[in-house]
Amino acid sequence: MNEPTTKYNTLTQTITAGLSQLRASTPEVMKSFSDLGRAATANGALDAKTKELIALALSVAARCDPCIGFHAKALVKLGATRQEVDETLGVTTYMGGGPSLMYAANAVAAFDEFAEAAASRSA
């Protein structure tokens, strides 16, 4: 695998540390955001994995590298396959054109990074 320019594990850890400051200064806002995320991704008519695939697509469309990292990590935990991620990114590229294609490459790098880390932990 080619080395991605962004290390998503490091990026998500850095963002998480930064968010802890916001949790301290605006606890009600951060709790509300967290509650919204839990409610939005809970199993319903769509399962959690499908919802995370949608979140990854929107992360690519919004060009948000930290979002890509968090949702790629969640997809690995939910057992998503690389093919599911790739097909999601295909639709994202279809709808978002060239800029989405460039960030789709970032999403693949993030998914691969977290999948490799998960595989090493379970080996």
C-alpha positions, 0 to 999 in steps of 0.5 A, spaced: 500 500 500 502 507 498 503 511 504 497 516 505 499 523 506 494 523 512 495 518 518 488 517 520 489 514 526 494 520 528 489 525 525 483 522 529 487 522 536 489 529 535 482 531 533 479 527 539 484 531 544 482 538 541 474 536 542 476 534 549 477 542 550 470 543 547 467 538 552 470 542 558 467 548 555 461 547 552 459 540 555 451 541 554 453 542 546 458 536 546 453 532 549 447 534 545 452 533 539 454 526 541 446 524 543 444 526 536 450 522 533 448 516 537 440 517 535 442 518 528 446 511 527 442 507 531 439 501 528 432 502 525 430 501 518 437 502 516 442 498 520 448 502 523 453 500 517 449 502 512 448 509 516 456 509 517 457 508 509 452 514 508 456 518 513 463 516 509 460 519 503 458 525 506 464 526 509 468 525 502 463 530 499 464 535 505 472 534 504 472 533 511 479 529 513 477 528 520 470 526 519 473 521 513 477 518 519 472 517 524 467 514 519 472 509 516 474 507 523 467 506 525 466 502 519 472 497 520 469 496 527 462 494 524 465 489 519 464 493 513 468 490 507 473 494 502 468 492 497 462 496 500 466 502 502 469 502 494 462 502 492 459 507 496 465 511 494 463 510 487 456 513 488 459 519 492 464 520 486 458 520 481 454 525 485 460 529 487 465 529 481 472 530 481 473 533 488 469 527 491 474 522 487 480 526 490 477 525 497 475 518 495 482 516 495 483 519 502 477 515 504 480 508 502 487 510 505 483 511 512 479 505 511 485 501 509 489 504 515 484 502 520 483 495 517 490 494 518 491 496 525 484 492 527 487 486 523 494 486 527 490 487 533 487 480 532 493 477 529 
